[in-house]
């Protein structure tokens, strides 16, 4: 089954219309009548898509993109392939925000159950496909076109949003919300968890902070457990992904576009910033954190209260702030402890 998506897309729009809407300048000789159907990241964009570039870390992806058009700063305009129409902007991220609003105006507001206000029985929408073996407790809300598999239980006060898909043998805890999400089998979502809300996306500047529509979703694999009051933001363009078997404790924040591998363990009060990637079997101790756009290799271990700002190789053990190899950090702690015990002469 092909999922129809959670948001209504406008368009297609011509290059000229897009450039005027986002305040960008077209490259010389650009085909202004060329139509763009959608927006995609650099690595997955095709000739019918608009993309954007605003981080030098992804310069190689800009050179390899197949996007029909791309929003860039003038200093990187010559890095794109000849087949890509360049749309230069002084602040590419702000222009990207406007492009997202042009194509996906309704994505600026999260859709929960998306049930019409005049519906006489608002708790479970008539278009929802719910297995006969499911249990929907009193006060739970199941939105329009949602799909819930065999033997899944939706506890009291929970919200399963518009077009959300939940697999078999799952448990959706009391007063949790699951929107803009595709959930696998045997998933446990504890009470109060929030899955699929906006990512924290703004084009920030002196004239104010412009909200960026978040059109991705959350994809949760099989046998995942998500703790109480944990939050998992949906992706902006790409999806936020949690791999099979991963276990996430209470009060964890997972930002938009984060990719978490299989069988990871993330302990309470940890935070993972946007677009970071965790390989399989990564462990994060309590109150640890990972900065945005960082890659953590397979099997790496991050000590409690450690904060990672750079990529971590597979199998590494890291501690401290900023995080460094565990043995090095332990020696530093021991040396400082010894220094503190010394008496003044």
N, C-alpha and C positions, 0 to 999 in steps of 0.2 A: 504493500500500500504506500502510495506517495503522499506524504503529509502536505496539506494545502498551505501551511504557513499560518502564523499568528497575526500578521498585519496586512492591511490592504495597501498595495503598491500603486502609486499613480504613474502616469507616463504611458508610453515612452515620451521622452523630451528630446528636442534637437540640441545639438551642441551649443547653438547660439542662445537658446532659451536658458539652458543650464548656466552658461557663463554669466548672463545678465542676472540671474537669480542669486548667484553665489559671489558676485563681485570679482570674477576672475578675468584675465586677459588671455585670449586665444593666440596660439602660435601662428606665425605668418603662413598664409596659404591654407589654413585649416578648413576643412569641409564643414561649414556652419550648419548645413542641413542634415548632417549625419545624425541618426537617431540612437539614443542610448536607452536601454530598457531597464537597467538596474545598477546597483552599486555592489562591488565585490572587493575583497582584499587583493593586494597585488598578485599573490601567488595563484589565486583561483579565478581571476578576472579573464574574460574573453573579449572579443572584438565588440560585443554589444554592451559592455559594462564600463562604468566609470569607477576609477579607483583613486587613491590618494597616497602621498608620500610625505612624511613629516618627521622621520627619525633616521639619522645617518646609519644606524645599526642595520637598517634594511635596504641599504643602497644596492646590494647585489640583486635583491628581489625586484627593485625598480628596473634594473637593466634587463631582466629576464621576463618581465610582465608581458602578457598578451592583451592587456586592457585596451579598449578602444580609445579611452581618454583618461588622463590622470591629472589630478590637482597637485602641483608642486611649487616650491619656491623657485625663483628665477635662477638661483645658484646651482640647482640640480637639474635644470631643464635639459641639459645635454646628456644626462645619464639614461634617459628613457629610450626605448627602441624607436626607430623611424616610423613604425606603423602606429604608434600611440600619439594621439593629439594631446598636446601639452596645454594645460590651463594654469597659468601662473597666478599665484596669489601671494600677497605680502604675509599673510598668516594662513597657511594651507589648512590647518586644523579647523579654524573658524569657517572657512569656505566649505570644508567637508561637512561641518555641522549644518550649514544651510542646505547643502545638497541632500543630506539625509532627511531634513524636514520637507524638502520639495517632493521627494519620492515616498516618504513614509510619515506623513503628518500625524496619523493616528497613533504612531508608536511613542509619541511624547507622553502618553498616558497609559499606565499599566492596565491590562484587561484582566479582571478577576473572572467571575462567572460569566460575565457578558450577557446577563439575562435581561430581557426587556422589562421595563418598570411596570408594565401593565399585565404581566403574566400572572395568572391566578394562583399557580402553585410554583413559587419561585425557588424552592429548595433543590429540586432535581429537574433539569430542563428535559423536555420531551424528546429532544434530538440526541441526548446523551446515550451512548451505547454501553450498558452496564450488564455484566454477566449476571445470570440468575443466581449464582453462588456467592455474589458479593454481599457484604453487609455495609449498609449506609446508615450510620447512627443518627439519632435525632439532632437537628440543628446543622447538620453538614450541608454544604452547598456544592452541587455538581453543575458546572456550566455547560453552555451550549456546545454540542458536538464533541464533548469529552468522551474518551474511551477508557473503560476500566476492565481489567482482565479477571479471570476466574479467581475466586476465593480471596480477593483483596478486600480489606476492611478500611473504611473511611470513618474515622472517629468523630465524635460529637464536636460541632463547631468548626470542623476543617473546611477549607475551600479548595476544590479542584476546578481549575479555571477553564476558560474557553479553549477548546481543541487540545487540551492536555491529554496525553496518552500515558496510562499506567498499566504495567504488566500484571502478571499473575502472582498470587501469594504475597502481596505487598501489605504494608501497614502504614497508613497515613494518620499521624497522631493528632490528638485533639487540638483545635485552634491553630493548626498549621495552615500555611497557604502554599499551594503548588500552582504556579501560573507559568505560561510560556515554557513548558518542560515536556520532555519525553523520557519516561521512567521505565527501566527494565523490570525484570522479574525478581521476586524475593527481596525487595528493597524495603527498609525500615526508615521512616521519617518520623522523628520523635516530636512530641508536642511543642508548638510554638516556633518550629522551623519555618523559615521564609525562603522559598525556592522560586527563582525566576523574576524577581523584581528588577527595576532599572539598574544598570551599572552606573557607576559614578563618572559620567562622561560630560564634560563641559569644555568648550573652547574659551579659555580664560583670557582676560585682557583688562586694560585700564578702563575701558568703556563698559565693563560688565562681563558676566559669565554666561555664555550662550549654551543652552542645553542641547545635547546631541541625542537624537533618537537612537534607541538601542533595539536593533531588529533581529538580533540573534536569539537563541534559546538556550536552555540548559539540557544537556544530555547526560543521563545517569545510567550507568551500566547495571548489570545484574549483581545481586548480593551485596549491595552497598548499604551502609548504615550511616545516617546523618543525625547528629545529636540535637537535643532541645535548644531552641533559640539560636541555632546556627543559621547563617544567611549565605545564600549562593546566588549571586547576581547573574542574570542572563547576559549573553554576549552582545557586543555592539554590532559588528558585521559577522564575524565568525561566532561559533558557539562556545559556551563554557561546558567543559567535558569532565566528568568524573568516571574513571575506569572501573571495571568489574572488581568487586571484592574490597574496595576501599572503605575504610572505617574512619568516620569523622566524629569527633567528640562534640560536646556542647560549646556554645558561644564561640564558634569559629567563623571568621569572615573570609569568603572566597569571592574575589572580584571578577569583573567581566573578562571574558576571553581566556581565563585560566584553563589549562589542560592538566589534569591529574591522571597519572597512570593507574595501572592495576595494583590492587592490594597495598595501597599506601595507608599509613596510619598518621592521622593529624590530631594532636591532642588539644585540649581545651584552651580557649582564649588565644589561639594562633591566628595569624592573618596572612593571606596571600594576595599581593597586589596584582593589578591587571596585566594580562598577557604573559604571566609567568608560566613555566612548564615544569612539571614534576614527572620524572621517569617512574617506572614500576618499582614497587617496594620501598619507596622513600618514607622515612619516619621524621616527623616534626614534633619535638617536645613541647610541653605546655608553654604558652606565651611567647613562642618563637614567631618570627616574621620573615617574609620574603618580599623584597622590593620588586617593582614592575619590570617585566621583560627579562627576567632572570631564568636560566635553565638549571635545574637540579638533576644530576645524573642518576641513573638507576641504582637503587640500593643505598643511596646516601643517607646519612643520619644527621639531623640538625638538633643540637642540644636545646633543652628548655631555656627560654629567655635569650636565645641567640638570634641575631638578625643578619640576614644574608643580603649583601648588595651586589655581589658578582656571581657569575656562573660557578657551579660546583661540579667537579668531576664525579663520575660513577664511583660508588663505594666509599666516598670520603666521609669523614666524621668531623663535624664543624661545631665550634662553640664560641661564645663571646659576642661582643658588639663593637665594631663590625665583626661578623663571623670569620674565623680563620681556623686552620687545622686544629683539631681538638688537643693534641699533644702540646702544640705551641701555646695555645690559650691556657692550658693547665699549668704549664711552666711559668707563664706570666702571673697567674693568680698566686702560685706558690711563692714566687719572688716578691710580690707586693706584700703578701702576708708576713714573710720574713722581715721585710724592710720595716713594716709597721711595728714589729716587736722589738726592734733595736732601741736601745736607750740612747738618749742624747749624751754626748761626751761631757 
